[in-house]
Amino acid sequence: MNQSSDLFGELPKHYRASAYPAQPGTGPKGFKCRHCRHCYQTGGNRKFYKCDRVKATRSYGTDINSRSPACHLFDGKIC
């Protein structure tokens, strides 16, 4: 099975290679992108999430899903 696919051989619907620094799901189990210090919110009234490890643009091409499983570059937030 390909590492970038799920159990059925398909990429997750929320995965956009240009938006994530690494494949989602390769990080610590139980953590999501929103738990990482590199995830931030932009957009004013509408919430768009970006990862600061990727050069962000003003398009949806670099939007991430904050509920995606963490990647192996995960760095926990200090609470």
C-alpha positions in Angstrom: 0.0 0.0 0.0 1.3 3.5 -0.8 2.2 5.6 2.2 0.2 8.5 0.9 -3.0 6.6 0.7 -5.6 5.4 3.1 -6.8 1.8 3.7 -8.6 1.8 0.4 -5.8 3.3 -1.6 -7.1 6.8 -1.9 -5.7 10.2 -0.7 -7.8 11.9 2.0 -10.2 14.4 0.6 -8.7 17.2 2.6 -5.1 16.6 1.4 -3.6 19.2 -0.9 0.1 18.7 -1.4 0.8 22.4 -1.9 -0.8 23.3 1.5 0.9 20.9 3.8 4.7 20.7 4.6 4.4 16.9 4.8 1.9 14.1 4.4 -0.9 14.5 7.0 -1.1 11.5 9.3 2.6 10.9 9.6 2.9 12.6 12.9 2.0 11.7 16.5 -1.2 9.7 16.9 -4.2 11.7 18.3 -2.9 15.1 17.3 -4.4 17.4 14.6 -3.0 20.3 12.7 -4.8 22.7 15.0 -2.7 21.4 17.9 0.5 22.5 16.2 2.2 25.8 16.7 2.7 26.2 13.0 -1.1 26.3 12.3 -2.6 29.7 12.2 -5.9 31.3 11.3 -6.4 34.1 8.8 -9.3 35.6 6.9 -11.1 38.0 9.3 -14.8 37.0 9.4 -14.2 33.8 7.5 -11.7 31.4 9.1 -8.9 30.0 6.8 -6.2 27.9 8.3 -2.6 27.9 7.0 0.7 26.3 8.0 3.6 28.7 8.5 6.0 26.0 7.3 4.6 26.5 3.8 4.8 29.8 1.8 1.2 31.0 2.2 -0.7 32.6 -0.6 -4.0 34.5 -0.6 -5.7 31.6 -2.4 -7.4 28.4 -1.2 -4.4 26.5 -2.6 -2.5 26.8 0.7 -5.5 26.4 3.0 -5.3 23.4 5.3 -8.0 21.6 7.2 -7.3 22.1 10.9 -8.8 18.7 11.7 -6.3 16.9 9.5 -4.0 14.4 11.4 -0.7 16.0 12.3 2.3 15.5 10.0 5.8 14.4 11.1 6.9 18.1 11.4 4.4 18.5 14.2 5.5 20.9 17.0 3.0 21.1 20.0 1.7 24.5 21.1 2.7 25.8 24.5 -0.4 26.3 26.6 
